[in-house]
Amino acid sequence: MPKLTNLKPRKVVKALERLGWEERRTSSGRNPHKVMKKQGISVLITVPFHKGKDVSAPLLERQLKDAGIDTDEFLRAMNRR
């Protein structure tokens, strides 16, 4: 299984959208986050959008595991055009 690296928040959101996840809400302010939801799944995925910072690999791995998304599947969705 390929390892995840730190990724840009926009790339994470785009890959999740390709997997059928939708943005439910966005928090604003100093530390904005996007909350993603997929119909039929009770888990929410929160993607931090901190200026100049990537989403850490350990955080992303944990969230993908909780949502039942395989790392390979996520990476394939991320690399789709």
C-alpha positions in Angstrom: 0.0 0.0 0.0 1.5 3.4 -1.0 2.1 5.8 1.8 0.3 9.1 2.0 2.3 12.3 2.2 1.3 15.8 3.4 -1.2 17.1 0.8 -2.7 20.5 -0.2 -6.2 20.8 1.3 -7.6 21.6 -2.2 -6.3 18.3 -3.5 -7.8 16.4 -0.6 -11.2 18.0 -1.1 -11.1 17.3 -4.9 -10.2 13.6 -4.4 -13.0 13.3 -1.8 -15.5 14.9 -4.3 -14.4 12.4 -6.9 -15.3 9.6 -4.5 -18.8 11.0 -4.0 -18.3 13.2 -0.9 -19.9 16.6 -0.8 -19.0 19.7 1.1 -21.6 20.3 3.9 -20.2 23.4 5.5 -17.2 25.6 5.8 -16.1 27.3 8.9 -14.6 30.7 8.5 -12.4 32.8 10.7 -8.8 32.2 11.7 -8.8 28.5 11.2 -11.2 27.5 8.4 -12.2 23.9 7.8 -14.3 22.2 5.2 -16.6 19.4 6.4 -17.3 16.7 3.9 -20.2 14.2 4.0 -21.2 11.2 1.9 -24.8 10.0 1.7 -25.3 6.8 3.5 -22.2 7.2 5.6 -22.4 8.6 9.1 -18.8 9.8 9.3 -17.8 13.4 8.6 -14.4 14.2 7.2 -13.0 17.6 8.3 -10.3 19.1 6.1 -8.3 22.0 7.7 -7.6 25.0 5.4 -4.9 26.7 7.4 -3.0 29.3 5.3 0.2 27.9 3.9 -0.2 24.5 5.6 -0.8 21.1 4.2 -3.0 18.4 5.6 -0.8 16.0 7.5 -0.5 12.4 6.4 -1.3 10.9 9.8 -4.5 13.0 10.1 -5.6 12.1 6.6 -4.9 8.4 7.1 -7.0 8.4 10.3 -9.9 10.1 8.6 -9.8 7.8 5.6 -9.7 4.8 7.8 -12.7 6.1 9.9 -14.6 6.7 6.7 -13.8 3.3 5.2 -11.8 4.7 2.3 -8.9 2.6 1.2 -5.6 4.6 0.7 -5.1 3.2 -2.8 -8.7 4.2 -3.7 -8.1 7.7 -2.4 -4.7 8.1 -4.3 -6.3 6.9 -7.5 -9.1 9.5 -7.1 -6.5 12.1 -6.4 -4.6 11.3 -9.6 -7.7 11.2 -11.9 -8.0 14.1 -14.3 
